[in-house]
Amino acid sequence: MSEQTNTTPAADPAAGGAPGQELPATDGAQEPAPAAAPETATGAPAPADGPEPTAETTIPAGDAAAAEAAAEQQAERAGADEPDYKDLYLRARADMENVRKRARRDVGAAEARGIGRLAKELLPALDNFDRALAAAEAEEGDGEHHLTKGIRLVQQELIGALTRIGIEVESPQGEAFDPHRHEALAQHPVEGTEAGTIVEVWQPGYRYQETILRPAKVVVSS
């Protein structure tokens, strides 16, 4: 019986082996497969080792500046729409003060009109007192009758009442003629008197504050 020699054929260069290199025998055993990736509890593969992803999103610089500008504009509009309560208070206070001033002015004007109307109704009575006194003095001569005293007393009381409410009697003899306050009934030259001077008062005038109720009727030198 002849001896058989077990030789291993040479490696095929196309198969990746080096020429003349022998391949180890495997004896029919298979190499173990690579280990599979571990799974999570849900069955999904576990993430590989490495940096974890973050939830932050990087915003470009231009978009951030635009968003900030828009927020500032919105805040400015909100501030502009909000009413200025201090300004509203000052305006309301000024309006109220103007109303008070106007009311006081109207009340004063109404009071002046009422006093002036009453005084004008009383002036003819005062003129009659003057005429009665002039007639009584002319008849009595040197003496004064008790009736004349009574008339004079009533006249003085009436003039005093008018004075207390602000009405003034004007008897401008010797003053310069003022067409806004006096009424010239006659004009003639008077020796030693400057032209335009009141030399005689025929009827006294009456004034309330700056209002002329009746101008004085006078004679003026020329």
C-alpha positions in Angstrom: 0.0 0.0 0.0 1.5 3.2 -1.1 1.8 6.3 1.2 -0.4 9.3 0.2 1.0 12.7 0.8 -1.6 15.4 1.9 -0.5 18.6 0.4 -2.4 21.9 0.3 -2.7 23.6 -3.0 -1.1 27.0 -3.5 -3.2 30.0 -2.8 -4.9 31.6 -5.7 -3.6 35.1 -6.2 -7.0 36.3 -7.3 -8.4 35.1 -4.0 -6.3 37.5 -2.1 -3.7 35.1 -0.8 0.0 35.6 -1.2 1.6 33.1 -3.6 3.1 30.2 -1.8 1.2 31.0 1.5 -0.8 28.2 3.0 -4.3 28.9 4.4 -5.0 27.5 7.9 -7.4 24.6 8.1 -10.8 25.3 9.6 -11.7 21.8 10.3 -15.2 22.7 9.2 -15.8 25.2 12.1 -17.3 28.7 11.2 -16.0 32.0 12.5 -18.3 33.9 15.0 -20.5 36.7 13.5 -19.8 40.3 14.7 -21.7 41.4 17.8 -25.0 43.2 17.0 -25.7 46.7 18.4 -27.5 46.7 21.7 -31.2 47.6 21.6 -33.1 50.0 23.9 -36.2 49.1 25.9 -38.4 50.2 23.0 -36.7 48.1 20.5 -34.8 50.9 18.7 -31.1 50.7 18.4 -29.2 52.7 21.1 -27.5 55.8 19.9 -23.9 55.7 19.1 -21.4 57.2 21.5 -20.7 60.9 20.7 -22.0 64.5 21.6 -25.7 64.6 22.2 -27.8 67.0 20.0 -29.1 70.2 21.7 -32.6 71.8 21.3 -31.2 75.3 20.8 -31.5 76.7 17.4 -28.9 79.1 16.2 -30.5 82.4 14.7 -28.5 84.4 12.2 -27.2 87.7 13.5 -29.2 89.7 10.9 -32.5 88.0 11.9 -31.8 88.7 15.6 -31.2 92.4 15.0 -34.4 92.7 12.9 -36.4 90.9 15.6 -35.0 93.2 18.3 -35.8 96.3 16.3 -39.3 95.1 15.7 -39.8 94.5 19.4 -38.6 98.0 20.2 -40.9 99.5 17.7 -43.8 97.6 19.1 -42.9 98.8 22.6 -42.8 102.4 21.4 -46.2 102.1 19.7 -47.6 100.7 22.9 -46.2 103.6 24.9 -47.5 106.1 22.4 -51.0 104.7 22.5 -51.1 104.8 26.3 -52.8 108.1 27.4 -50.7 110.7 29.3 -52.8 111.0 32.5 -50.7 113.9 33.9 -51.2 115.9 30.7 -55.0 115.1 30.8 -55.1 116.3 34.4 -53.3 119.6 33.7 -55.6 120.2 30.7 -58.7 119.5 32.7 -57.5 121.8 35.5 -56.8 124.6 33.1 -60.2 124.3 31.5 -61.8 124.4 34.9 -59.9 127.5 35.9 -61.0 129.2 32.6 -64.6 128.3 33.4 -64.3 129.8 36.8 -62.8 133.0 35.4 -65.4 133.3 32.7 -68.1 132.7 35.3 -66.7 135.4 37.6 -66.5 137.8 34.6 -70.0 137.1 33.6 -71.3 137.5 37.1 -69.5 140.8 37.4 -70.8 142.0 34.0 -74.4 141.1 35.0 -74.0 142.9 38.4 -72.7 146.0 36.6 -75.7 145.9 34.2 -78.1 145.5 37.1 -76.6 148.4 39.1 -76.4 150.6 36.1 -80.1 150.0 35.2 -81.2 150.7 38.8 -79.1 153.9 39.0 -80.5 155.2 35.7 -84.0 154.8 37.1 -83.1 156.7 40.2 -81.2 159.6 38.5 -84.4 161.5 37.6 -85.5 161.4 41.3 -82.1 162.9 42.3 -82.5 165.6 39.7 -85.9 166.5 41.2 -84.4 166.7 44.6 -81.9 169.3 43.3 -84.7 171.3 41.7 -86.8 171.3 44.9 -83.9 172.4 47.0 -83.0 175.2 44.6 -86.7 176.5 44.6 -87.0 176.2 48.4 -83.7 178.1 48.9 -84.9 180.9 46.5 -88.1 181.4 48.4 -86.8 181.2 52.0 -84.2 184.0 51.6 -81.7 183.9 54.4 -83.4 181.3 56.6 -83.9 177.6 55.9 -87.3 175.9 56.4 -87.6 172.6 58.1 -89.0 171.1 54.9 -85.8 172.1 53.1 -83.8 170.3 55.7 -85.9 167.1 55.2 -85.5 167.2 51.4 -81.7 167.7 51.8 -81.5 164.8 54.3 -83.3 162.4 51.9 -81.1 163.5 49.0 -78.0 162.9 51.0 -79.1 159.4 52.1 -79.9 158.4 48.5 -76.6 159.7 47.2 -74.8 157.8 50.0 -76.6 154.6 49.1 -75.5 154.9 45.5 -71.9 155.6 46.6 -71.8 152.5 48.8 -72.6 150.3 45.7 -69.9 152.0 43.7 -71.7 154.8 41.9 -69.9 158.1 41.9 -71.3 161.6 41.3 -69.3 163.8 38.9 -69.4 167.6 39.2 -66.4 168.5 37.0 -66.4 172.3 37.4 -62.8 173.7 36.7 -61.7 170.4 35.0 -60.7 170.0 31.4 -63.5 169.0 29.1 -63.6 165.3 28.2 -66.0 164.4 25.5 -66.1 160.8 26.8 -67.3 161.9 30.3 -69.0 165.3 29.7 -71.7 166.8 27.5 -71.1 170.4 26.4 -74.3 172.4 26.3 -72.7 175.8 25.6 -69.4 177.3 24.9 -68.3 180.9 25.4 -65.1 182.8 26.2 -64.3 183.4 29.9 -61.6 185.9 30.9 -58.7 184.4 32.8 -59.8 180.9 31.9 -58.0 178.5 29.6 -60.0 177.3 26.6 -61.6 173.9 27.1 -62.1 174.4 30.8 -65.5 173.6 32.3 -66.8 176.8 33.8 -70.3 175.7 34.9 -72.1 172.4 35.6 -75.8 172.4 34.7 -76.4 168.8 35.7 -74.0 166.4 37.5 -72.9 163.2 35.9 -72.8 159.6 37.3 -70.4 156.8 36.8 -70.2 153.2 37.9 -66.6 151.9 37.9 -65.5 152.7 34.3 -69.0 152.9 32.9 -70.5 156.4 32.4 -74.2 156.1 33.4 -74.9 159.7 32.5 -72.4 162.4 31.3 -72.3 165.7 33.2 -73.9 168.5 31.3 -71.5 171.5 31.3 -70.6 174.9 29.9 -67.1 175.1 28.4 -64.9 178.2 27.9 -63.7 178.9 24.4 
